Amino acid sequence: MSPVTLGGMNQQTPGPEPAAAALDAGSAAAPKLARLIRYRTVSSREPQDIDIGEFDAFIRALPELFPLVHRHLGLERVNGYGLLYHWTGKPGPRDAATGAVEAGAGGAGGPLVLMAHYDVVPAARPETWEHPPFSGEISDGVIHGRGALDDKGSLAAVLQAVELLLAEDFQPARDVYLSFGNNEEVSGVTAGVTAALLEGRDIRPWMVLDEGGAVATQAFPFVDGPVAVVGVTEKGVLDVELATEDPGGHASTPHRRGATARLARAVVRLDDNPLPAALPAPTVEMFGRLAPAARFPAGLVFGKPGVFRKPLTRILARMGGESEALTRTTVAVTQLQGSSAANVLASRATANANIRVAVGDTVEGTLKRLRRIIRDPSVTLRLVEGNEPSPVSATDNEQFALLAEAIAAVFPDAVPAPYVMLGGTDSRRFTGICDAVYRFAPFRMDRRARASIHADNECLGIQAFGEGILFYGRLLRGLQSGQ
Ligand SMILES: [Zn+2]
């Protein structure tokens, strides 16, 4: 039995991947993804709630499922349960001449880092799933279960692409690292340790590709076709504790403007006064790239995003939800706490505001604005944790061109477009050692699929999974030596 090959990718100027090749690739690897879904690698902020045996079993299954990867690539554990694979690239022309290979340094121009994570969020209400969340059932051409999209699907597609390439004795033109995190859903600490490890070895990646965007359909109201959205930056995430204090006392003798009332007033002021709206450069570019695919009259507006920047900002800001989140730093008060007893006045009341800092804003600037909006010095603000928005990766470089080429080959009907990610990924930890960090999971996702992430009935079609495998294969084949 011959191994499934990455159809058509041997040619010098390969054409689009045929749909049948995707279905073949997906069908062959679907049982592997299904098996990986069955390990309940649920992450938690509380160490005692983590079933570490499931993480061990997941890691033990990998060599069985991807034997060539484990024969040919180096593997080290990072921060306990992070996995870092190293695939040595071909020596470049200069290295070949001198016979010197810069071992470990990733070759000139640095390595490609493909990232994914294998921890998942819990399935809060398993009884409401059509297929049990950790069954890994395959039915009607679909692989079901928690992690199918986020993010075991990417992990399995990367490993399968490398496995297939190894079966053809392929060696990449530059070094490749596969970096798989075990705590993306709670902290992403392992990704930070991995980035520091590479930095300590003087390795500066040429490109980092992590989860994030997708080949999204029904994502924009005026665009019919699929859009391959590639995250070029992500908003900062900030948790701020608002606190008010008061002498407290018995609830039978309340006084006005107690701790809870002042806290509530602060919360309402934040709600009534959204932060200023603006369109960051990557969002403007996204609209520009969508213009040819957009319906009239949106296409006209998108085509001149510079001219229409102000009205476009206003319209998006008024649309609410995701559209509004594109335009500004958002503030969501997520937790409230007052007195611990029903008949006791609160001596201290607190609220947690979860804030997503827009590209162009800063943590410090945001805190200043919040203080101005709250207009009450008795409400203290404490930065619990947070990070700045990520630097913006370019779209006019070799790296983005390679992504666009692989997208065009596997998703010829999709328009590639940069975008600002609203959520966070592990890859932000790599922005200190790499200028070209992109966030894109190469799977077609309609609105329902996107809504299933972190929710019920997460699943990935076999065809879509296969396209993802072809995409990574194409990307690895498209690598050029850095010299
Ligand atoms: Zn994820």
Residues whose N, C-alpha, C, O or C-beta is under 5 A from the ligand:
A	BS01	ZN	D150 D151 E211
